[in-house]
């Protein structure tokens, strides 16, 4: 094994070990990159290893960071984050919960269906997983407990509905993925619509069937009002403003009227107007939203800087060629390699946030996917259909890992706001059926790429 290969493996192992020290991820990434740049210089100077690294390599980081900061697509990040934070403060979710609970009151499992429907709407308007899980838990868990819902069903519904934001646009993860792989944000947004809605529909279908087979787990409340025109009208009034905002933001991108950056600004303004309309806006709310946006954006861009340093040193060592040769040399065939990659990403999702995986791992895998020679039909319109399809597979795999015990991030978000009597084992039991549904959806995407590529092709056709 050559010195460069040893150093690539050592870099990854060092990064994984240092993650468990509790140091911020951005510092770990940058620190490992700097340390190995100097190790390469030492090895070349005194051991004649010819790694090709020295401390001047780090000077290239400045040029790469400048390109990142000069990228107008990334301006959409703070705007979409602001939009999500403001919608959390706007009172929209509370109105939706009350009106839709009345609408589905006579349906067995109706409250769980309501939670899933609100999760879909929140995903299409906020895209912030932690906030969605916490908000759904705070709003719905007391009501589900009071109605006598099975605790695993209630917890599993909340956790799974809250994670839909990683997939359904305008997901900030898809914005970063598009930037890293040189793809169109519009293509990824359109490609995610059908998989995201399909997954939400699978959740709802499971809840209805489970409630029918086991009535005691999802009882109908005794005080449920019969559905009337007034209840339907109230539900439409509650849903319409949020759906209108989603339509304006995503519709303007899909129709080509606005770039994602421009649409994100419209979304931020629209969310603020909704907060004003619902009488939830104040200077204190604005201050909290701006600070929350700044904290999240700073966290993401700090990881951008650390990941840029890490990836630069890794590539100078030939890490991308090493990974490509290893993966393409596996005796599994193209789809076997795809499943192997998804399995690795699934496991990495236990320990790394989606930001690190998107910034470090995904760019290394893009050449591998291109080299597999997959015949994915982009209908002659979609650019790089293989990568657009693969990004959706990665997003679905990451969403599944966020739910999977023992260390799925969404499970700990949920446990943090649950009453003390709720056990972690109840959450684990609750999410297992939804994990199975996600794996089934992932298989459908693998063998039916049209689920991802049909809508972008129709839009451009």
C-alpha positions, 0 to 999 in steps of 0.5 A: 500500500502506498503512502498516499493511500495510507494517509487517506485511510488515516485521515478518515479514521482520525476524523471519525475518532475525533468526532467522539471527543466532542469538538465541533465538527467544523474544527475537526474537519479543518484541523485534520486537514491542516495536520495531514498537510503538515504530515505530508510535508514532513514525510516528503522532506524526511522520508522521501514518500512523494505525497505531494503535500506541503503547507502551501497546499492550504493556500488553495483553500482561500480560492475555494472559499471565495468561490463558495462565498461568491455562489449566489445559489447559497444565498438561498440558504439563510433565506429558506432558514429564515422562512422556516424559522418565521413559519414556526413562530407564525402560528400556522401549525397550531391553526392547521392542527386545530382545523384538520383535527376537526376535519379528520375527527371521525376517521379512525387514526384521524389525529395521526393522519392530521400529524402526518399531513401537517408534517408534509406541509411543514416539510414543504414550508420549513425543511428544518427537521429538528424544529418540525419534530419538536413542534409536532411533538409539543402540539400533538402528543398531549392530544394523542395521549388524551385520546388513548392512542398507542404510544408507539404509534403516536411517537412513530408518527411524529418522528417520521412526519417530522423528518419529511423536511429532508426530502420535500422541497424547499429542502436546504439539503437539496440546495447544498447538494445541487451546489456541490454536484453542479446540478440544477436546484430546480431539477432536484426540487422537482425530482423530490416532489413525487418521492416525498409525497409518495412517502407521506401517502404511504405513512397515511395509508399505514396509519389508516390500515393499522387503525382499522386492524387495531381499533384500540391503538387509534380510537375515535374520540367520543366528542368528535363533531360530524363533518360539516361545511363549516369544518371543511371551510375552516380547514381550507382557510387554515391550509390556504395561506401556507399552501399559497406560500408553498405554491408561490415559492416552488411554483416560481422555481418550477415555472422558471419565473424565479431562481431559487435565490429569488424565490427564497427571498419571496418565501422569507417575506411571505412567512413574515406576512403570515406571522403578521396576519396571524398576529404573531409578529413582534420585534422579539419574534423577529429578533429570535428568528434572525438570531436562529437563522444566523446560528444555523447559517453560521453552523453550516458555513463553518462546516463548509470551511472545515470540509473545504480544507479536509476535502482539498487535502484528501483530493491532493492525496488522491483520495477521490481516485482511491475511493472510485477505484475501490467502489468500481472494483467491487464484484457486485455490478452497478446496482450492487455498488449502488446498494453498497454506497447507500448502505455506507451512507445509511451507517454514516447518517448515525454519526454524521449530520447530513451537512458533513455527508453532503459536503465530504462524501457526496462529491467523492461519489459523483464520479463513481456514479458517472463511471457505472454506465447506468442507463437512466432515462432523462427523457433527453431533457434532464441534465445528469439524470444519473446524479439527480436520481442518485441524490434522491436515493441519498436523501431517502437513505439519510432520512431513514438513518435519522429514524433508525435506532439506536442513534437516529437524530430524530429520535433524540429530538423527540425524546428531548420534548417527551414527558419523563414517562415516555421511554426510548424503547417506545420510540424505537418500537414506534418508528420501526414500521415507518422505517420499513415503509421508507426502505420500501420507498427507497427500493421503488426509487432504485428500480423506478427512476421515473418517480424522480425524473418524470416531473423535471422532464414534464416541466422542461418538456 
